[in-house]
Each structure stands twice: as structure tokens, then as C-alpha cells.
Amino acid sequence: MAVAFSGGVDSVAAAWLLLQAGYQVFALTMLVTGEEEKAVEVAQRLGIAHWTVDLREPFRQEVILPFVRAYLSGLTPNPCVWCNHKLKFGLLLERARALGADFFATGHYARAFFDPARNRYLLARGRDRRKDQSYFLYLLTQSQLAYTLFPLGDRSKAENLELIRRLGLPTRPESQDVCFLRGRDYREMIRELAGDGLKPGPIVDVEGKVVGTHRGLAYYTVGQRRGLGRAWGRPYYILALDPRRNALVVGPEEFLYRSHCWVDELNFILCDRLALPVRAEVQVRYTAPAVPAVIRPEGERVRVDFAFPQKAVAPGQAAVFYQEDLVLGGGTITPYETYG
């Protein structure tokens, strides 16, 4: 049994629980940011073998650079989704299999299991809904799920913190931000890597009138209110980013609400593909509640019609579809027609 092992509370708790369940466990740590030393120490304390897998270049190519390109294109990306799909459950899982692991476990708060009635592996929310991370895992395929275990799926974060406290194990401090930013504002990284990609441009209102100048599209995201550099007598928000014109579209809050959105780059878990419209709950960002919607297939994408308008639906973010606790599937919110 291989465990994706960062040395943080969740991966350490996952490894300990598997050891207690009688598995032969070894740890695999992705080297991506150069701050993985703590994992070696904790693995030694647990008495398990440890390998570090150098994924710095794949991480740069598959996560960091697409993150920068997305922002320069007026999108709001979700790098954790890419990292899980391409690296953790891609390259790291492949390494685990090459080292002889029958299964691959992570410290995600989610559940995975085989459903004989559907003859499919399914993905479900973690029992601790406050920490549920199934949103970041919707791209998992049947072949990936077949080897995956989530030991923390039925546990709460509080239980795992208490477990680590009782064991007296050292753990790596947990980051609440995108790991490769290391506490920096994402705009700093974009400034470093974008070169000439950051260009000022017009700020326009919903009628197309130029009302100001922005510093570069990558500095902004849909729903943002601060940082526009001027006041209009009432609160104005960023409604859309238009890379074709290098324009930032702003307007009153009521224009932020969307009755529908389009989603592409799809992956389905409950089925191979969607043939007919279905009712589901849709989560348009990790911190947003799932809301009722109808999902209608349209070629290689789907149209999501919300039961009631949703605020600040940001192109580039993941839209994940749920039926009760099961992940139906998900995809990427596409850019929509701008104003003016």
C-alpha cells in the first residue's frame, strides 16, 4: 500500500490508520516545491519506508505555467484539480504501481468504492462536509479510482487532529493557500513569469463605455470589487474579463448573477457520458454551496441551468455535479459573452 505523503496531519493520519488496519505501508512524497523534508522525518517515526518522487518539472509544466496562462487569458484557474489529476493520481500513482503497490491512498476527505449494480467505481463526498474535498477530484477516471483508497473519508478533521496529538507525531504546517505560492499573492508569481503578457487595458461598463484603465487582466477575477482604482457612486464589481479586447467589464452587483453557464472539458464518474438532461446539484467553486440545476448535454459540453441565479460564476473554475453525495462528474466553466 502506497500513501501520498506530504508529512501534514491528513497524510500522516491516513498512513497511521492503514498501518493499524494491517496494511504494509510505504510513503511517496511528491517533490514539487522543495519543502518536503518534514515528510522524511515523520515517515521514519512511523517506521515506514519512504520515497521522494521528483516531479518539479511536470509540476511546472502541468500546474504552474497553465495557472499563469489561464490568468493571462482572463480565466480563474483551479490548479489543485490539475495537480490531483495529472500528478498525484497520475505520475505518483504510476510510481506507486511500479514499486509494487496494490493500492494508492491519500489524505483527501472523500470516499471511493465499487458499486456492483452500476459496475463502476464511484466517488462520494467525505462525511465531514466542512472538509469535503471531492470537488477537487472530479477528474478521476475509473482506472484511477480502481486503485484509490481514502482512509479519512468517514472521519472528521477534528478526529485526525486529536489522533496526531495523542501520537505526538511531528507534522508539517498546513497551508491554507495554493501550495506553490508559499504565502505569496498569486499576482507576484504572474508578474515574475508573465513577462510582456501583463498589459494595461480599458475598463468598460455594461454599455461598452470606457470608464478607466486596468493594470493587466491577470490581476482581476469575476466578482472582485476592490482594486479598480476609482469609485462610481455605487459599488461596482468585475463582471467579466475580455481577453480579445484586453478589457475589464464592470457594473452593479445585479449584473453578477447568472441563470446558466456552459461547462466543457468534462469527466463523468457515474456514467461514461451524459446522453439526456439530468437534475443534479452543482458547485461552481470550492467555497460555494451546491445548488439545484438541470444539466443538458450539448455536443462536447453541457449547459447548466441553475434553479436560481448564481453570483460571480467565474470562467476557468470547476463546476462539479452531484447527485446526493455522489459525484456525477464535472468540468470547466467556459467564458461567456461579455457586455458592451
TORKOL-4160 file (C-alpha; in steps of 0.2 Angstrom, whole numbers, padded with zeros to 4 digits, m for minus):
340
<pt num="1" X="0000" Y="0000" Z="0000"/>
<pt num="2" X="0007" Y="0017" Z="m0005"/>
<pt num="3" X="0002" Y="0033" Z="0003"/>
<pt num="4" X="0004" Y="0050" Z="m0004"/>
<pt num="5" X="0014" Y="0058" Z="0010"/>
<pt num="6" X="0016" Y="0076" Z="0012"/>
<pt num="7" X="0020" Y="0075" Z="0031"/>
<pt num="8" X="0005" Y="0085" Z="0035"/>
<pt num="9" X="m0009" Y="0080" Z="0048"/>
<pt num="10" X="m0020" Y="0072" Z="0035"/>
<pt num="11" X="m0007" Y="0061" Z="0026"/>
<pt num="12" X="0001" Y="0056" Z="0042"/>
<pt num="13" X="m0017" Y="0051" Z="0049"/>
<pt num="14" X="m0020" Y="0041" Z="0033"/>
<pt num="15" X="m0004" Y="0031" Z="0035"/>
<pt num="16" X="m0007" Y="0028" Z="0053"/>
<pt num="17" X="m0024" Y="0021" Z="0050"/>
<pt num="18" X="m0019" Y="0010" Z="0036"/>
<pt num="19" X="m0005" Y="0003" Z="0047"/>
<pt num="20" X="m0017" Y="m0001" Z="0061"/>
<pt num="21" X="m0029" Y="m0009" Z="0048"/>
<pt num="22" X="m0014" Y="m0021" Z="0044"/>
<pt num="23" X="m0008" Y="m0015" Z="0028"/>
<pt num="24" X="0010" Y="m0015" Z="0023"/>
<pt num="25" X="0013" Y="0004" Z="0020"/>
<pt num="26" X="0026" Y="0014" Z="0012"/>
<pt num="27" X="0026" Y="0033" Z="0009"/>
<pt num="28" X="0028" Y="0043" Z="m0008"/>
<pt num="29" X="0031" Y="0061" Z="m0007"/>
<pt num="30" X="0030" Y="0072" Z="m0022"/>
<pt num="31" X="0045" Y="0084" Z="m0023"/>
<pt num="32" X="0037" Y="0100" Z="m0031"/>
<pt num="33" X="0041" Y="0115" Z="m0020"/>
<pt num="34" X="0057" Y="0110" Z="m0011"/>
<pt num="35" X="0049" Y="0110" Z="0006"/>
<pt num="36" X="0046" Y="0091" Z="0008"/>
<pt num="37" X="0060" Y="0087" Z="0021"/>
<pt num="38" X="0047" Y="0085" Z="0035"/>
<pt num="39" X="0039" Y="0070" Z="0027"/>
<pt num="40" X="0055" Y="0060" Z="0028"/>
<pt num="41" X="0056" Y="0063" Z="0047"/>
<pt num="42" X="0038" Y="0058" Z="0050"/>
<pt num="43" X="0039" Y="0043" Z="0039"/>
<pt num="44" X="0054" Y="0037" Z="0050"/>
<pt num="45" X="0044" Y="0040" Z="0066"/>
<pt num="46" X="0030" Y="0029" Z="0059"/>
<pt num="47" X="0043" Y="0016" Z="0054"/>
<pt num="48" X="0038" Y="0015" Z="0036"/>
<pt num="49" X="0049" Y="0016" Z="0020"/>
<pt num="50" X="0049" Y="0032" Z="0011"/>
<pt num="51" X="0052" Y="0038" Z="m0007"/>
<pt num="52" X="0053" Y="0055" Z="m0014"/>
<pt num="53" X="0047" Y="0057" Z="m0032"/>
<pt num="54" X="0055" Y="0072" Z="m0041"/>
<pt num="55" X="0040" Y="0080" Z="m0050"/>
<pt num="56" X="0046" Y="0098" Z="m0051"/>
<pt num="57" X="0047" Y="0099" Z="m0070"/>
<pt num="58" X="0030" Y="0090" Z="m0073"/>
<pt num="59" X="0023" Y="0102" Z="m0059"/>
<pt num="60" X="0029" Y="0117" Z="m0068"/>
<pt num="61" X="0023" Y="0111" Z="m0085"/>
<pt num="62" X="0006" Y="0104" Z="m0079"/>
<pt num="63" X="0001" Y="0116" Z="m0065"/>
<pt num="64" X="0012" Y="0132" Z="m0063"/>
<pt num="65" X="0013" Y="0138" Z="m0081"/>
<pt num="66" X="m0005" Y="0133" Z="m0085"/>
<pt num="67" X="m0010" Y="0143" Z="m0070"/>
<pt num="68" X="m0001" Y="0158" Z="m0076"/>
<pt num="69" X="m0008" Y="0156" Z="m0094"/>
<pt num="70" X="m0026" Y="0155" Z="m0088"/>
<pt num="71" X="m0025" Y="0171" Z="m0078"/>
<pt num="72" X="m0017" Y="0180" Z="m0093"/>
<pt num="73" X="m0032" Y="0173" Z="m0103"/>
<pt num="74" X="m0045" Y="0181" Z="m0092"/>
<pt num="75" X="m0049" Y="0164" Z="m0083"/>
<pt num="76" X="m0049" Y="0160" Z="m0064"/>
<pt num="77" X="m0040" Y="0143" Z="m0063"/>
<pt num="78" X="m0041" Y="0129" Z="m0051"/>
<pt num="79" X="m0023" Y="0122" Z="m0050"/>
<pt num="80" X="m0027" Y="0109" Z="m0036"/>
<pt num="81" X="m0039" Y="0100" Z="m0049"/>
<pt num="82" X="m0025" Y="0099" Z="m0062"/>
<pt num="83" X="m0012" Y="0093" Z="m0049"/>
<pt num="84" X="m0023" Y="0079" Z="m0042"/>
<pt num="85" X="m0027" Y="0073" Z="m0060"/>
<pt num="86" X="m0010" Y="0074" Z="m0068"/>
<pt num="87" X="0002" Y="0072" Z="m0054"/>
<pt num="88" X="m0005" Y="0064" Z="m0038"/>
<pt num="89" X="m0017" Y="0052" Z="m0046"/>
<pt num="90" X="m0006" Y="0052" Z="m0062"/>
<pt num="91" X="0013" Y="0051" Z="m0061"/>
<pt num="92" X="0013" Y="0047" Z="m0042"/>
<pt num="93" X="0000" Y="0033" Z="m0044"/>
<pt num="94" X="0011" Y="0026" Z="m0058"/>
<pt num="95" X="0026" Y="0026" Z="m0047"/>
<pt num="96" X="0017" Y="0018" Z="m0033"/>
<pt num="97" X="0011" Y="0004" Z="m0045"/>
<pt num="98" X="0029" Y="0002" Z="m0052"/>
<pt num="99" X="0035" Y="0000" Z="m0034"/>
<pt num="100" X="0023" Y="m0014" Z="m0031"/>
<pt num="101" X="0008" Y="m0006" Z="m0023"/>
<pt num="102" X="m0009" Y="m0014" Z="m0025"/>
<pt num="103" X="m0017" Y="0002" Z="m0019"/>
<pt num="104" X="m0014" Y="0020" Z="m0018"/>
<pt num="105" X="m0021" Y="0030" Z="m0003"/>
<pt num="106" X="m0021" Y="0049" Z="0000"/>
<pt num="107" X="m0027" Y="0060" Z="0014"/>
<pt num="108" X="m0042" Y="0068" Z="0005"/>
<pt num="109" X="m0058" Y="0070" Z="0014"/>
<pt num="110" X="m0068" Y="0060" Z="0001"/>
<pt num="111" X="m0075" Y="0042" Z="m0002"/>
<pt num="112" X="m0072" Y="0030" Z="m0016"/>
<pt num="113" X="m0080" Y="0012" Z="m0018"/>
<pt num="114" X="m0085" Y="0000" Z="m0031"/>
<pt num="115" X="m0104" Y="m0001" Z="m0035"/>
<pt num="116" X="m0108" Y="m0019" Z="m0042"/>
<pt num="117" X="m0125" Y="m0013" Z="m0048"/>
<pt num="118" X="m0118" Y="0000" Z="m0059"/>
<pt num="119" X="m0102" Y="m0010" Z="m0062"/>
<pt num="120" X="m0092" Y="0006" Z="m0058"/>
<pt num="121" X="m0081" Y="0014" Z="m0046"/>
<pt num="122" X="m0089" Y="0029" Z="m0038"/>
<pt num="123" X="m0083" Y="0045" Z="m0029"/>
<pt num="124" X="m0093" Y="0052" Z="m0015"/>
<pt num="125" X="m0092" Y="0067" Z="m0003"/>
<pt num="126" X="m0082" Y="0065" Z="0013"/>
<pt num="127" X="m0093" Y="0063" Z="0029"/>
<pt num="128" X="m0086" Y="0079" Z="0036"/>
<pt num="129" X="m0095" Y="0091" Z="0024"/>
<pt num="130" X="m0084" Y="0106" Z="0031"/>
<pt num="131" X="m0068" Y="0097" Z="0024"/>
<pt num="132" X="m0075" Y="0088" Z="0009"/>
<pt num="133" X="m0063" Y="0088" Z="m0005"/>
<pt num="134" X="m0072" Y="0078" Z="m0018"/>
<pt num="135" X="m0074" Y="0094" Z="m0028"/>
<pt num="136" X="m0055" Y="0093" Z="m0032"/>
<pt num="137" X="m0056" Y="0075" Z="m0038"/>
<pt num="138" X="m0070" Y="0075" Z="m0051"/>
<pt num="139" X="m0057" Y="0072" Z="m0065"/>
<pt num="140" X="m0053" Y="0055" Z="m0058"/>
<pt num="141" X="m0055" Y="0040" Z="m0070"/>
<pt num="142" X="m0062" Y="0023" Z="m0067"/>
<pt num="143" X="m0044" Y="0016" Z="m0069"/>
<pt num="144" X="m0038" Y="0029" Z="m0056"/>
<pt num="145" X="m0052" Y="0025" Z="m0044"/>
<pt num="146" X="m0049" Y="0006" Z="m0045"/>
<pt num="147" X="m0033" Y="0008" Z="m0036"/>
<pt num="148" X="m0038" Y="0023" Z="m0024"/>
<pt num="149" X="m0042" Y="0022" Z="m0005"/>
<pt num="150" X="m0047" Y="0037" Z="0005"/>
<pt num="151" X="m0044" Y="0032" Z="0024"/>
<pt num="152" X="m0051" Y="0049" Z="0030"/>
<pt num="153" X="m0067" Y="0048" Z="0020"/>
<pt num="154" X="m0078" Y="0043" Z="0036"/>
<pt num="155" X="m0068" Y="0054" Z="0048"/>
<pt num="156" X="m0068" Y="0072" Z="0053"/>
<pt num="157" X="m0053" Y="0084" Z="0053"/>
<pt num="158" X="m0055" Y="0086" Z="0072"/>
<pt num="159" X="m0053" Y="0067" Z="0075"/>
<pt num="160" X="m0037" Y="0067" Z="0064"/>
<pt num="161" X="m0030" Y="0082" Z="0074"/>
<pt num="162" X="m0034" Y="0073" Z="0090"/>
<pt num="163" X="m0026" Y="0057" Z="0084"/>
<pt num="164" X="m0010" Y="0066" Z="0079"/>
<pt num="165" X="m0009" Y="0075" Z="0096"/>
<pt num="166" X="m0011" Y="0059" Z="0105"/>
<pt num="167" X="0003" Y="0050" Z="0095"/>
<pt num="168" X="0014" Y="0065" Z="0097"/>
<pt num="169" X="0020" Y="0065" Z="0079"/>
<pt num="170" X="0028" Y="0080" Z="0071"/>
<pt num="171" X="0019" Y="0086" Z="0056"/>
<pt num="172" X="0022" Y="0099" Z="0043"/>
<pt num="173" X="0012" Y="0115" Z="0045"/>
<pt num="174" X="m0003" Y="0115" Z="0034"/>
<pt num="175" X="m0005" Y="0128" Z="0020"/>
<pt num="176" X="m0022" Y="0136" Z="0018"/>
<pt num="177" X="m0017" Y="0143" Z="0001"/>
<pt num="178" X="m0011" Y="0136" Z="m0016"/>
<pt num="179" X="0005" Y="0126" Z="m0011"/>
<pt num="180" X="0017" Y="0134" Z="m0024"/>
<pt num="181" X="0013" Y="0151" Z="m0019"/>
<pt num="182" X="0021" Y="0149" Z="m0002"/>
<pt num="183" X="0010" Y="0163" Z="0006"/>
<pt num="184" X="0013" Y="0175" Z="m0008"/>
<pt num="185" X="m0001" Y="0184" Z="m0018"/>
<pt num="186" X="m0003" Y="0175" Z="m0034"/>
<pt num="187" X="0000" Y="0191" Z="m0043"/>
<pt num="188" X="0018" Y="0191" Z="m0038"/>
<pt num="189" X="0021" Y="0174" Z="m0047"/>
<pt num="190" X="0012" Y="0180" Z="m0063"/>
<pt num="191" X="0022" Y="0196" Z="m0063"/>
<pt num="192" X="0038" Y="0185" Z="m0062"/>
<pt num="193" X="0033" Y="0173" Z="m0076"/>
<pt num="194" X="0021" Y="0183" Z="m0087"/>
<pt num="195" X="0035" Y="0194" Z="m0095"/>
<pt num="196" X="0026" Y="0205" Z="m0108"/>
<pt num="197" X="0009" Y="0196" Z="m0105"/>
<pt num="198" X="0003" Y="0209" Z="m0092"/>
<pt num="199" X="m0003" Y="0224" Z="m0102"/>
<pt num="200" X="m0014" Y="0238" Z="m0096"/>
<pt num="201" X="m0031" Y="0240" Z="m0105"/>
<pt num="202" X="m0048" Y="0248" Z="m0104"/>
<pt num="203" X="m0061" Y="0246" Z="m0090"/>
<pt num="204" X="m0078" Y="0247" Z="m0098"/>
<pt num="205" X="m0096" Y="0247" Z="m0091"/>
<pt num="206" X="m0110" Y="0236" Z="m0097"/>
<pt num="207" X="m0114" Y="0248" Z="m0111"/>
<pt num="208" X="m0096" Y="0247" Z="m0118"/>
<pt num="209" X="m0091" Y="0265" Z="m0112"/>
<pt num="210" X="m0073" Y="0266" Z="m0106"/>
<pt num="211" X="m0073" Y="0271" Z="m0088"/>
<pt num="212" X="m0055" Y="0268" Z="m0083"/>
<pt num="213" X="m0039" Y="0258" Z="m0086"/>
<pt num="214" X="m0034" Y="0242" Z="m0078"/>
<pt num="215" X="m0016" Y="0235" Z="m0074"/>
<pt num="216" X="m0017" Y="0218" Z="m0083"/>
<pt num="217" X="m0031" Y="0205" Z="m0084"/>
<pt num="218" X="m0022" Y="0193" Z="m0073"/>
<pt num="219" X="m0024" Y="0205" Z="m0058"/>
<pt num="220" X="m0043" Y="0203" Z="m0058"/>
<pt num="221" X="m0056" Y="0190" Z="m0056"/>
<pt num="222" X="m0075" Y="0189" Z="m0058"/>
<pt num="223" X="m0084" Y="0196" Z="m0043"/>
<pt num="224" X="m0070" Y="0206" Z="m0037"/>
<pt num="225" X="m0074" Y="0224" Z="m0030"/>
<pt num="226" X="m0058" Y="0231" Z="m0023"/>
<pt num="227" X="m0043" Y="0237" Z="m0033"/>
<pt num="228" X="m0052" Y="0245" Z="m0048"/>
<pt num="229" X="m0044" Y="0262" Z="m0044"/>
<pt num="230" X="m0059" Y="0273" Z="m0044"/>
<pt num="231" X="m0077" Y="0275" Z="m0037"/>
<pt num="232" X="m0093" Y="0276" Z="m0047"/>
<pt num="233" X="m0105" Y="0282" Z="m0033"/>
<pt num="234" X="m0111" Y="0265" Z="m0030"/>
<pt num="235" X="m0102" Y="0248" Z="m0028"/>
<pt num="236" X="m0096" Y="0241" Z="m0045"/>
<pt num="237" X="m0089" Y="0224" Z="m0047"/>
<pt num="238" X="m0080" Y="0215" Z="m0061"/>
<pt num="239" X="m0092" Y="0206" Z="m0072"/>
<pt num="240" X="m0081" Y="0198" Z="m0085"/>
<pt num="241" X="m0064" Y="0198" Z="m0092"/>
<pt num="242" X="m0062" Y="0200" Z="m0111"/>
<pt num="243" X="m0045" Y="0195" Z="m0117"/>
<pt num="244" X="m0050" Y="0198" Z="m0135"/>
<pt num="245" X="m0051" Y="0217" Z="m0131"/>
<pt num="246" X="m0040" Y="0216" Z="m0116"/>
<pt num="247" X="m0054" Y="0224" Z="m0107"/>
<pt num="248" X="m0061" Y="0223" Z="m0089"/>
<pt num="249" X="m0080" Y="0224" Z="m0089"/>
<pt num="250" X="m0088" Y="0231" Z="m0073"/>
<pt num="251" X="m0105" Y="0235" Z="m0067"/>
<pt num="252" X="m0118" Y="0235" Z="m0052"/>
<pt num="253" X="m0120" Y="0219" Z="m0042"/>
<pt num="254" X="m0136" Y="0214" Z="m0050"/>
<pt num="255" X="m0126" Y="0210" Z="m0066"/>
<pt num="256" X="m0115" Y="0197" Z="m0057"/>
<pt num="257" X="m0129" Y="0185" Z="m0057"/>
<pt num="258" X="m0130" Y="0171" Z="m0070"/>
<pt num="259" X="m0145" Y="0160" Z="m0073"/>
<pt num="260" X="m0134" Y="0147" Z="m0083"/>
<pt num="261" X="m0117" Y="0143" Z="m0088"/>
<pt num="262" X="m0108" Y="0132" Z="m0101"/>
<pt num="263" X="m0096" Y="0118" Z="m0095"/>
<pt num="264" X="m0083" Y="0109" Z="m0106"/>
<pt num="265" X="m0068" Y="0098" Z="m0103"/>
<pt num="266" X="m0080" Y="0086" Z="m0095"/>
<pt num="267" X="m0077" Y="0070" Z="m0085"/>
<pt num="268" X="m0091" Y="0059" Z="m0078"/>
<pt num="269" X="m0089" Y="0046" Z="m0065"/>
<pt num="270" X="m0107" Y="0039" Z="m0063"/>
<pt num="271" X="m0108" Y="0036" Z="m0081"/>
<pt num="272" X="m0097" Y="0036" Z="m0097"/>
<pt num="273" X="m0106" Y="0052" Z="m0104"/>
<pt num="274" X="m0122" Y="0061" Z="m0102"/>
<pt num="275" X="m0135" Y="0057" Z="m0115"/>
<pt num="276" X="m0150" Y="0066" Z="m0108"/>
<pt num="277" X="m0154" Y="0081" Z="m0097"/>
<pt num="278" X="m0152" Y="0077" Z="m0078"/>
<pt num="279" X="m0156" Y="0085" Z="m0062"/>
<pt num="280" X="m0141" Y="0087" Z="m0050"/>
<pt num="281" X="m0133" Y="0099" Z="m0038"/>
<pt num="282" X="m0119" Y="0110" Z="m0045"/>
<pt num="283" X="m0105" Y="0118" Z="m0035"/>
<pt num="284" X="m0097" Y="0132" Z="m0046"/>
<pt num="285" X="m0082" Y="0134" Z="m0034"/>
<pt num="286" X="m0075" Y="0125" Z="m0019"/>
<pt num="287" X="m0082" Y="0138" Z="m0006"/>
<pt num="288" X="m0099" Y="0139" Z="m0014"/>
<pt num="289" X="m0114" Y="0128" Z="m0009"/>
<pt num="290" X="m0120" Y="0116" Z="m0021"/>
<pt num="291" X="m0137" Y="0122" Z="m0029"/>
<pt num="292" X="m0150" Y="0113" Z="m0039"/>
<pt num="293" X="m0149" Y="0113" Z="m0058"/>
<pt num="294" X="m0153" Y="0105" Z="m0074"/>
<pt num="295" X="m0138" Y="0099" Z="m0084"/>
<pt num="296" X="m0141" Y="0097" Z="m0103"/>
<pt num="297" X="m0129" Y="0089" Z="m0114"/>
<pt num="298" X="m0124" Y="0099" Z="m0130"/>
<pt num="299" X="m0111" Y="0090" Z="m0140"/>
<pt num="300" X="m0094" Y="0091" Z="m0131"/>
<pt num="301" X="m0101" Y="0102" Z="m0117"/>
<pt num="302" X="m0116" Y="0104" Z="m0106"/>
<pt num="303" X="m0127" Y="0119" Z="m0102"/>
<pt num="304" X="m0130" Y="0121" Z="m0083"/>
<pt num="305" X="m0147" Y="0129" Z="m0079"/>
<pt num="306" X="m0147" Y="0135" Z="m0061"/>
<pt num="307" X="m0164" Y="0134" Z="m0051"/>
<pt num="308" X="m0160" Y="0152" Z="m0046"/>
<pt num="309" X="m0147" Y="0164" Z="m0052"/>
<pt num="310" X="m0129" Y="0162" Z="m0045"/>
<pt num="311" X="m0117" Y="0176" Z="m0041"/>
<pt num="312" X="m0100" Y="0178" Z="m0049"/>
<pt num="313" X="m0099" Y="0162" Z="m0059"/>
<pt num="314" X="m0081" Y="0163" Z="m0064"/>
<pt num="315" X="m0074" Y="0155" Z="m0081"/>
<pt num="316" X="m0060" Y="0144" Z="m0078"/>
<pt num="317" X="m0066" Y="0137" Z="m0061"/>
<pt num="318" X="m0073" Y="0119" Z="m0060"/>
<pt num="319" X="m0091" Y="0116" Z="m0060"/>
<pt num="320" X="m0094" Y="0099" Z="m0051"/>
<pt num="321" X="m0111" Y="0090" Z="m0052"/>
<pt num="322" X="m0118" Y="0080" Z="m0038"/>
<pt num="323" X="m0132" Y="0068" Z="m0035"/>
<pt num="324" X="m0135" Y="0067" Z="m0017"/>
<pt num="325" X="m0117" Y="0063" Z="m0010"/>
<pt num="326" X="m0111" Y="0055" Z="m0026"/>
<pt num="327" X="m0100" Y="0065" Z="m0039"/>
<pt num="328" X="m0109" Y="0063" Z="m0056"/>
<pt num="329" X="m0095" Y="0072" Z="m0064"/>
<pt num="330" X="m0089" Y="0090" Z="m0068"/>
<pt num="331" X="m0079" Y="0101" Z="m0080"/>
<pt num="332" X="m0073" Y="0119" Z="m0083"/>
<pt num="333" X="m0084" Y="0134" Z="m0084"/>
<pt num="334" X="m0082" Y="0142" Z="m0101"/>
<pt num="335" X="m0080" Y="0161" Z="m0105"/>
<pt num="336" X="m0097" Y="0169" Z="m0108"/>
<pt num="337" X="m0102" Y="0183" Z="m0119"/>
<pt num="338" X="m0096" Y="0199" Z="m0112"/>
<pt num="339" X="m0105" Y="0216" Z="m0111"/>
<pt num="340" X="m0103" Y="0231" Z="m0122"/>
